[in-house]
Amino acid sequence: MRRRVAYRHPAHGGRAMRLFLGIIVSSLLLLAVAANPARAQQPYTITQSYSITLIQHANSRVYIEGLNNRDQAVGWNDSHGLVYEAGNFYELDYPAAIATELLAINDRGDIIGLAQVGNDWVYFLYANGAFSRLELPGVFAQPADINNRGEIVGTYYDANGIAHGFLYADALTQTVDVPGSTRTSLAGINDRGEIVGTDDASAFVYSGRTFTAVTLPGTPEDINNRGQIVGTTYVQAGGIFLERAYVFDRGTQNWFVVPDSVFCDRGLIQGASLAKAINDQGDVAGYWQGYSSGGGFIARPDHPVRPSELTVGTCHRARE
């Protein structure tokens, strides 16, 4: 029988640590919105419509973190790592773990994640049917993404609480920091080695040892091989800032909301819609939080685009 304990989140701080990190990110987003209020208003002209499939588990809330080109998604619930494929869930737990979280998956089925083993947290790679432990730098770390070359990116914190980006490849870890920045975080990597992340001032794409600033509406989470960036921003509904997913495609911002979790009105939402991953087809995965329910989602671009629904961000759901 699986032992049930109070759920602690990784990085030696339990669930409070993720909340703390979320507060940091949220503060940066709010600063960005305050600095550019035009980006916080609606409606935007939407250039892509999406059909959205909700991913829900019968017994617990699901958080989707990763998506590959084979329509495999990974995530977690209250204690299990979950693989979602063809409408079915498969549990994948680190050996002897009390809780497991799956964070990203590539096309080979390699998965990175976190697991609580006793009072400790383990960072791991699951490949070829076996788990191996990742030795990451810093006082605590957060792996974020893995590409088809097996390169892993994420963020670690040193003893002074300073955030640094890292690139892990061939069992070697390289620190990737924006020059002159006091905070660097890496979120996603594609097969060309392009990395998306943030520093104190802005979002960036790192490629060929060069950082290029990009103007995004919010925090980036992933980048695909077409250069599309997905992430989460805050929009303003009255005097309230709310989380909303976006896709940034060669200078065009595509917005969507997750149905059944939120109240949609002129493209604004009441609730949270967080985008975590994007594959090469432009499919977006993440999770949503409503007033009384929540879960994962996969949003697929409609082809052809439905023009009548593009100017106000109409919610729609894929029919089962």
C-alpha positions in Angstrom: 0.0 0.0 0.0 1.3 3.4 -0.9 2.1 5.5 2.2 0.3 8.8 2.3 2.1 11.8 3.8 1.8 15.5 3.8 2.9 16.5 0.3 6.1 18.5 0.2 7.4 20.1 -3.0 11.0 19.9 -4.2 14.0 22.1 -3.6 14.1 21.7 0.2 11.1 24.0 0.7 8.1 21.8 0.0 5.1 23.2 -1.8 5.9 26.6 -0.2 9.0 26.7 -2.4 7.0 26.5 -5.6 4.6 29.1 -4.3 7.6 31.3 -3.4 9.1 30.9 -6.9 5.6 31.5 -8.4 5.4 34.8 -6.4 8.7 35.8 -7.9 7.6 35.1 -11.4 4.2 36.7 -10.8 5.9 39.8 -9.5 8.1 40.1 -12.6 5.0 39.7 -14.8 3.1 42.3 -12.9 6.1 44.7 -13.3 6.2 43.9 -17.0 2.5 44.6 -17.3 2.8 47.8 -15.3 5.6 48.9 -17.6 3.6 48.3 -20.7 -0.1 48.5 -19.8 -1.2 48.3 -23.4 -0.2 44.6 -23.3 -2.6 44.0 -20.4 -5.7 45.1 -22.2 -8.2 43.2 -24.4 -9.4 42.5 -26.9 -6.4 41.5 -29.1 -6.8 40.5 -32.7 -6.5 36.7 -32.6 -5.0 35.1 -35.7 -5.4 31.4 -34.7 -8.4 29.5 -33.4 -7.9 26.4 -31.2 -9.9 23.3 -30.3 -9.2 22.4 -26.7 -9.5 19.0 -25.1 -9.8 19.0 -21.3 -7.7 16.3 -19.6 -9.2 15.2 -16.3 -8.6 12.3 -14.0 -11.5 10.6 -12.2 -9.9 10.8 -8.7 -7.6 13.8 -8.7 -6.6 17.0 -10.4 -4.1 16.7 -13.2 -1.3 19.1 -14.0 0.1 18.7 -17.5 3.7 19.9 -17.9 5.1 18.4 -21.1 4.1 17.4 -24.7 5.9 15.8 -27.6 5.2 15.3 -31.3 3.7 11.8 -30.7 0.8 13.3 -28.7 2.2 12.0 -25.5 1.8 14.4 -22.5 3.3 14.1 -19.1 2.4 15.6 -15.7 1.4 14.7 -12.2 -1.5 14.6 -9.7 -1.3 14.6 -6.0 1.3 11.8 -5.7 1.9 10.1 -9.1 3.7 10.9 -12.2 1.3 10.6 -15.2 1.8 9.9 -18.9 -1.3 10.7 -21.0 -1.7 9.1 -24.4 -4.7 8.5 -26.6 -7.1 9.4 -23.8 -5.5 7.1 -21.2 -3.4 7.7 -18.1 -0.4 5.7 -17.2 1.3 6.1 -13.8 5.1 6.4 -13.9 6.7 6.7 -10.4 10.3 6.9 -9.4 11.2 3.8 -7.3 10.3 4.1 -3.6 9.0 7.6 -4.2 6.2 9.1 -2.1 5.5 11.6 -4.9 6.6 11.9 -8.5 6.2 14.8 -10.9 6.9 14.4 -14.7 8.0 17.7 -16.2 8.9 17.2 -19.9 9.0 14.5 -22.6 10.8 14.3 -25.9 9.9 12.3 -29.1 12.0 9.3 -27.9 9.9 9.1 -24.8 12.7 10.4 -22.5 11.2 12.1 -19.5 12.6 14.4 -16.9 11.1 14.8 -13.5 11.2 15.1 -9.7 10.5 12.6 -7.0 10.2 12.7 -3.2 12.1 9.8 -1.7 11.8 9.9 2.1 12.6 13.5 3.1 14.7 14.2 0.0 13.9 15.1 -3.6 15.6 13.5 -6.5 15.9 14.9 -10.1 15.7 12.2 -12.6 15.8 11.1 -16.3 13.7 8.2 -17.4 15.0 6.7 -20.6 15.0 3.3 -22.2 12.7 2.0 -19.5 15.0 3.0 -16.6 15.4 5.8 -14.1 18.7 7.6 -13.6 19.5 10.3 -11.2 20.5 13.8 -12.4 23.2 15.5 -10.4 22.2 19.2 -10.8 24.1 22.2 -9.4 23.1 24.7 -6.7 21.3 24.5 -3.3 18.2 23.5 -5.2 17.3 23.2 -8.9 14.3 22.9 -11.2 14.8 21.0 -14.5 12.4 22.4 -17.1 12.7 20.8 -20.6 14.5 18.1 -22.6 15.0 18.1 -26.4 15.4 15.2 -28.8 19.2 15.4 -28.4 18.8 14.7 -24.7 19.8 18.2 -23.7 18.1 19.4 -20.5 17.6 23.0 -19.4 16.4 24.5 -16.2 17.2 26.8 -13.3 19.2 26.4 -10.1 19.6 28.6 -7.1 23.0 29.2 -5.3 23.6 29.6 -1.6 22.7 33.3 -1.9 19.3 32.6 -3.5 20.5 33.8 -6.9 18.9 32.1 -9.9 21.1 30.7 -12.7 20.2 29.0 -15.9 21.8 25.6 -16.6 22.3 23.4 -19.7 22.8 19.7 -18.9 24.2 17.5 -21.7 26.3 14.3 -21.7 26.4 14.3 -17.9 28.0 17.8 -17.9 26.4 21.0 -16.6 27.0 24.4 -18.0 25.8 27.6 -16.4 24.0 29.8 -18.8 23.6 33.4 -17.4 22.7 36.6 -19.2 25.8 38.9 -18.8 25.2 41.5 -16.1 22.0 39.9 -14.9 21.3 39.0 -11.3 18.7 36.4 -12.2 18.5 34.0 -15.2 16.0 31.3 -15.7 15.8 28.8 -18.6 12.4 27.3 -19.5 12.5 25.5 -22.9 14.9 24.1 -25.5 14.3 22.9 -29.1 16.3 20.6 -31.3 18.4 23.4 -32.7 19.6 24.2 -29.3 17.6 27.4 -29.1 16.7 28.2 -25.5 14.0 30.5 -24.2 14.2 32.1 -20.8 14.0 35.2 -18.7 16.4 37.5 -16.8 15.8 40.6 -14.6 14.6 42.7 -17.5 13.1 40.7 -20.3 12.6 37.4 -22.0 15.3 36.1 -24.4 16.2 33.4 -26.9 19.7 32.0 -26.4 21.3 30.6 -29.6 24.9 30.2 -30.7 26.2 31.7 -27.4 24.1 34.8 -28.1 21.2 36.2 -26.1 18.5 38.0 -28.1 15.9 39.9 -26.2 12.3 39.2 -27.3 9.2 41.2 -26.4 6.7 38.8 -25.0 3.4 39.4 -23.1 4.5 37.2 -20.2 6.8 34.5 -18.9 7.9 32.0 -21.6 7.7 28.3 -20.9 8.7 26.5 -24.1 9.9 26.9 -27.7 9.4 24.4 -30.6 11.5 23.8 -33.7 9.4 26.4 -35.7 10.5 29.1 -33.2 7.0 29.4 -31.7 7.1 30.3 -28.0 4.4 29.5 -25.5 3.8 30.9 -22.0 1.6 32.6 -19.5 0.8 36.2 -19.0 -1.5 38.3 -16.9 -4.5 40.1 -18.4 -6.6 42.7 -16.6 -10.3 42.2 -16.0 -11.4 45.3 -14.2 -8.9 45.7 -11.4 -7.9 42.1 -11.3 -5.0 40.5 -13.1 -5.6 36.9 -14.3 -3.4 34.3 -15.8 -3.8 33.5 -19.5 -2.0 31.3 -22.0 -0.4 32.8 -25.1 1.4 31.6 -28.2 4.0 33.9 -29.8 4.6 33.1 -33.4 7.1 35.3 -35.4 5.8 38.5 -33.8 2.1 37.6 -33.7 0.5 36.9 -30.4 -2.2 34.2 -30.4 -4.5 34.1 -27.4 -6.8 31.4 -26.2 -8.7 30.4 -23.1 -9.7 27.0 -21.7 -13.4 26.3 -21.7 -15.4 25.0 -18.8 -12.8 26.3 -16.3 -13.4 30.0 -16.8 -16.0 32.6 -17.6 -15.2 34.1 -21.1 -16.2 37.7 -21.8 -14.5 39.6 -24.6 -11.5 37.3 -24.4 -11.0 37.9 -20.6 -11.0 35.0 -18.1 -11.8 34.6 -14.5 -9.5 31.8 -13.4 -6.1 30.5 -14.6 -5.0 29.1 -17.9 -1.3 28.2 -17.8 0.5 27.0 -21.0 3.6 24.8 -20.3 4.6 23.1 -23.6 4.3 23.4 -27.4 5.1 20.8 -30.0 6.1 21.2 -33.6 2.5 21.1 -34.8 1.7 24.1 -32.6 -0.3 22.0 -30.1 -0.2 23.6 -26.7 -0.4 21.7 -23.3 -0.9 23.0 -19.8 -3.4 23.2 -17.0 -6.3 25.3 -15.9 -7.8 26.3 -12.7 -11.4 27.3 -12.3 -13.5 28.3 -9.3 -14.3 24.8 -8.3 -12.4 22.5 -10.7 -9.3 22.2 -12.8 -7.1 19.9 -14.8 -4.9 19.7 -17.9 -5.6 20.6 -21.5 -4.3 20.2 -25.0 -5.1 23.0 -27.5 -4.8 22.2 -31.2 -4.7 24.9 -33.9 -7.7 24.7 -36.2 -7.0 24.5 -39.9 -8.6 26.3 -41.5 -8.8 29.1 -38.9 -12.3 30.0 -37.9 -12.4 33.7 -38.6 -15.7 34.5 -37.0 -14.3 33.6 -33.6 -10.9 35.4 -33.8 -11.6 38.9 -32.5 -13.1 38.2 -29.1 -11.3 34.9 -28.0 -14.4 32.7 -28.0 -14.1 29.6 -25.9 -14.6 26.3 -27.6 -14.1 22.7 -26.7 -13.2 19.6 -28.7 -16.1 17.2 -28.8 -15.4 13.7 -27.6 
